[in-house]
């Protein structure tokens, strides 16, 4: 019976598989560091495939920095970690489809690679702006422990280390690039083909971020940059005091983007179309009769006044003479009453295929920093609960133009949880069922801060409370809106080292060891470890029941059935098989010996031949 791998997706292996689909002749077999046979890229063969297009020599346009190669390696490196469910911290655990993850976002993104591959419609992030005062994630594990401790200025309660990237650091910009780059590489995999990412940034790293995004997402997938007016004055900073931030937008595949913008509303239609002449064809508006592309050029005469009109310089009529005459006769071309009374065409609402209202690139009415502070003060009843929060109105508008009612929205620098608030607001407004996934490192609150004095130890506790308060406010007006969330905590693997390297232990040593599972892990920990390992969503329903003295867990109606008890009776094994799950998993010690395991395999072959059975 096969063992579950219990580690994150190996991105290198995934990339090699993609290459093999295109160029099978460039993939060969070799041995890894442990002597196992594995697939490897034959770069000489790959170069030969592109022999006429490879840049030779040293001159080539590229964007690089100190540490770039290491950051790519970091993104591709598999990890042995898990997301442990925190039911006591969650809200409406059994019914919600929203997710809140406490932990480092790089590792969390790695763990989500299979469960949410090509599943997310919108990613919004507000990463550290690298102003010289922001704490950055420290991902460089190649340094010595002493070097690492010297530059680290904060350690949270889980041992996650951050450092303040001051502008005196010789690698000031490089360290920021190395932090954001692997996270964007992993984020790309999670986006749907028609998905988009929006990233807030200021002048400090705008150019570097745009270069990185051009490389990760592809320059052709650049959608645009929003200039968001965040305050009314720049506090006399510099010669041109900054009052705006940038919000970069990139698509996963710009050719696959569905119509993006604000939905057409009755208010828009009423404002745009009217029927002042009681035209039986219904409400209408007007549009220009000329265009700048080559076309007919002739005189159009107003039959009521005899006034003659020609297209403006450099423009042409969109219809030929016969068509113009016919449209004047049936009232589809009229002559304006203002200015020179030029001919215009009626556009009827009934004949128009509506898309969406485009969002322009200058946003000065989508909330400001002061609005964010005010709304949080109103929610918490206290000021200064967060530093530099974003207003929910800003994120609400991004979600509104970029998603449909059942989409998934991801924010892996969730901070004050504004994204969750905005998603719930929009769902309450249009009856949607959008789901959010938030990831936040549990950074400790300063002991002299307002949140600490109010009893909040870290920013995750603060963010979760904000979701609670915002959800209660929304629930007063929309009881059907999902205001809950499942909390998961990033932690080390559920498995002891022996699980990954049993071949290094003698039979005597193995017999002396009680279990390959850590003693503090619950059935819930093991279940969701299997959920991630098998690439299932974290938000699906599940149930547990007692059967013949052991507990069995059913996930999403049979996508997975698990039993982690010792000495599982054969009757239970047969009952699980009879339920025909897609997947079944047992604990390695659920069976007393190898013959018992073989018997389980035979039972499933007979009763549920399509079920994949594994052990942990």
Protein Blocks (a to p, Z undefined) as FASTA:
>chain_A
ZZdfkiacdfklmmmmmmmmmmmmlpccdddfkopacddddfklmmmmmmmmccghjbdc
ddddehklmmmmmmmpccdddddddfklpghklmmcbdcdeddfklmmmmmmmmmgokbf
bdcddddehnopaccddfbfkbcfklmmmmpcbdcfkopacddddfkbmklmmmmmmmmm
mmmmmmmmmpcfkbccdddddfklmmmmmmmmmmmnopklpnbdcdddfbfbehhgajbd
cfbdcdddddfblmlpccedddddfklmmmmpccfkopanbpcddddfbdfbdcdddddd
dfknopacdddehiacfbdfklmmmmmmnopaccdfehjlpacddddfklpccfbddddf
bdckgopfklmmmmmmmmnopghkbghiacfklmmmmmmmmpcfkbccddfblmnommmm
mmmmmmmmnopacdcddddddddddfkbmklmnopabfklmmmmmmmmmmmmmmmmomkb
ccbdcdddddddfbdfklmmmmlpcfklmmmpmbfcdfkbcfklmmmmmmmmnopafkbc
cddddeehiacddeehilaccdfbehiafklmmmmmmnopabdcddfklpfbfklmmmmm
mmmmmmmmmbccddZZ
